[in-house]
């Protein structure tokens, strides 16, 4: 699936995550980050997807990016 819209990317990634398809969620979110690398919501969802995969090191990295992009988050 070609991603051209951040909202559509988030919607699809969340659907994958909610159904336990964490790797597909990660792929979608990375495609979204190609459109906008500074989108904190994409980084937050990516961190959550990594948590679902039990890849806590990558999850922490993504949550750190969110904190840098929005210190009040």
Helices and strands as residue ranges (DSSP letters): H 6-18, H 22-35, H 40-52, H 56-69
